[in-house]
Amino acid sequence: RKSVKKGFDFTLMVAGESGLGKSTLVNSLFLTDLYKDRKLLNAEERITQTVEITKHTVDIEEKGVKLKLTIVDTPGFGDAVNNTECWKSVADYIDQQFEQYFRDESGLNRKNIQDNRVHCCLYFISPFGHGLRPLDVEFMKALHEKVNIVPILAKADTLTPTEVKKKKIKIREEIEQYGIKIYQFPDCDSDEDEEFKQQDLELKESIPFAVIGSNTVVEAKGKRVRGRLYPWGIVEVENSAHCDFVKLRNMLVRTHMQDLKDVTRETHYENYRAQCIQSMTRMVVKERNRNGTDFPIPVVSGVTDSETEKLIREKDEEVRQVDHETESHEHHDHGHEHEPEHNSEPLEPSDHHANPETHLHQMVDEAL
């Protein structure tokens, strides 16, 4: 009840080349128009466009439950002639959110931290090809350690049911072949009922989700449904026999939202945090070694976070002792020397070569 009263935060990233229906699907999923002010670029403008990150935040309330939804879009991804490392800006964005959360968590006001970490990335795969393309493989391999990737087979209404089935099997085989770690649905508990176990099995077999997006309402057999009207018939977006749209929406909003957030917090963010603490510990020890005291660099693998933090505190105490001795020596020496000239310029704090103690203090404070 507390969670419902407070509301939920969820950040969803959509990635894939333009024209695969990312915006339409997002609007279909959450019954909102997030892209009403968007300006579509022509071919010449897209040549000079780089991959940029756009963020849309919307507050959704359904049956008294509040959801603060943040959609992170990646326009320009995969559109260039040379797509070398075009996923780098996406990876940098995910890292920046981790870094901001790490800074907030290490700061003074930890009660009201805003969680902007990316909880799920829907990666759109083109239906017009034989399985995954090299760009798809490289993107997912570059990001699978940072974010929960859920592959989406876009525009599934361009494929026959047999083609959808074959393409799903092919994509799943290639994901396993290239060692890509997509989001794994948690196994059912043994005490769950059979209906739930069957739903869970269907969900796992649906990867990648074959989806169709539509924001228009059409009339089919006397009732109005959201779908796409073709000369030969109507494709219903919310009909499970036509596509996996309902399964994807239930997975994101109802059944697996909390698990996506938990995996982000317990796995992806913890890996990032451990790397940060490791690099900061190394920097502190490096500075100590530069000051003439030989300390071995700790091996962080197998060392818990609490042990690492204890190590940093010990190093900090030793640094303070050395600084205290240095200051007393300098004070003693100044008693025998002349006062420095008043027109000499003070050293900048950032000049760590000229003033290593000050720089070291800053680094240790940041580490703590």
Phi, psi and omega in degrees: 000324178298315181298319180295318180294317182288326183096166183246146172250134177213131179246121183242129177254138174243132182221152182145164184292158183292149178094002181265003175087029181295310183296318180297318181294318179299315178297324179291320183297318189246012177047051180215162179248093183277345190244028185293332182264009186284140178251121180280131182275150174275177187299319183294320179292328181288340179297317183274351183287135173258169179290121178237162182250126175242144186237130176236130178243134180219141177262121181247135177231124180223122181054041177082356179264126181262137177229120173266105186258129175245121178256123178254116182254157183233067180295145180091355182288126176076008183269341186282165175291315178253108183259027180300122177053035178288349178275355185298319181294328178291314179298319179298320180298315180298316178297322180297322179291321175298316181298316180298318180294320179298318178295315179297320181292329180271355183275190184280317183265092184262357185283323186247055180280131177271123184268104177254012180296144182281118185271335183204142176238116174274114180257119185272125180254134183291138178281350186265057179190176180264087179076216183279146172265163179306323180296320178298315181297313183296319179299309184294323179292328180286334187246353188292342177273351186252334189210155175284112181264126175244109182286141181236128173270106189284158174046054185293346179285356175272356183242149174282160179306322179294318179296321178300314182298314180296317183294322178299313180298316180298315182294318178298319178296318181291323177299318178290320182298319183271005177068033180275130181262094176275174180296127180260124177292134181294148180290150179289148172288152183294335183272005178288153180284164187297324181297318180294319179298321179294318177299318181295319179296316178298322180297316181293325181281348181279348182291132351285145182294121177274111189239158173226133178249145176201138177249010181250148179258127179238163181258123179229122178053043176082356177237150183270127181226159173278125182187192181237132184262120178245162179302332184261359178157190183241134173260120180267124183294321186263022176258117184297337178286339182266324181196178184263020185302314183294320179298316180297315182295317178297319180297316184287315191264327188254302193270323190240009180300315182293322179293322176299319179292320180295316180296321177299315184287314189276336183248295187293314181289322180296322176298316179297316182297318180298319179296320179299312182295322179297313182293324179292321178297317179299319180297317180297313181295323179299316178297320179296318179296324179294331180277002172104357178258127186271107176242132176289146177286126183291143175275116189277336179295124183091351178263130181283163181301320182296321178294320179297316180295323178297319178299317179297320180296320178297317179297320181298318180296319179295321178299317181297320179296315180298318179299320181296317179295319180298316180297319181293323177296314181297320180297319180295317181292322183295336178295335183257355183250165176282156176294142178291157180295146184285338183275000179288139185282140177290151180285143176288143179298333183283350183278084188285343176288323182280329185222076186294329182298314181299314181298319181296319177303315181300316182294318181295319178300318179296318181298319179288000000 
